[in-house]
Amino acid sequence: MTFTVDLPGSMRDFEFAAYVRMLVRDGVNIADTPRALDPRTRNRWLHAWADRAEAEQFASRLREDSEDPSWQVYDLPDVEPSTGPLGPLEIVVKRQSDGYIYGMRPTTRNLVRKRFPESKMVTNVFIATNTNGDLEASQGSIWDQVVKILTGLTDEQIEELGGYTVYDTLGHVLREAPAFAH
């Protein structure tokens, strides 16, 4: 049987960051670990445990560290975990009066650094443009290139990490490419 630790509904960014930090403290290589898709949202990989007691210990420590009693262990009886990174890469775009600024979430920077330590990441990318109009219509065609610039990775390396998801600052998914596209 496979077990994951998650919150009811879905994790917000800061909750996933706390989850990943604890995994790293436990010595888990987040770039190459047993994993299962989040059974509720199916939009990110979660660490998979084969032993319920180990998953319960992790959930207990998360409840204590985060002061959030909602962390639970979920049974995934029909799931065979795969091995790989806890992706996808998560990119945030913020609208400004004179353009858009793109950046990676801290967990994404950590994942890229862990799996591809030689990558030439940049902190953010600014695209100066008219911001009156639909963000996806005006910017969507360049997102593949923006992700490559931010991460310093090739298409194959990005795919290896689970593709990427672009979010606005409110957390709305603007694009999932390619691994979790529905």
Secondary structure by P-SEA (a helix, b strand, c coil): cbbbbbccccccaaaaaaaaaaaaaacccccccccccccccccccccccccaaaaaaaaaaaaaaaccccbbbbbcccccccccccccbbbbbbbcccbbbbbbcaaaaaaaaaaccccccccccccccccccccccccccaaaaaaaaaccccaaaaaaaccbbbbccccccccccccccc
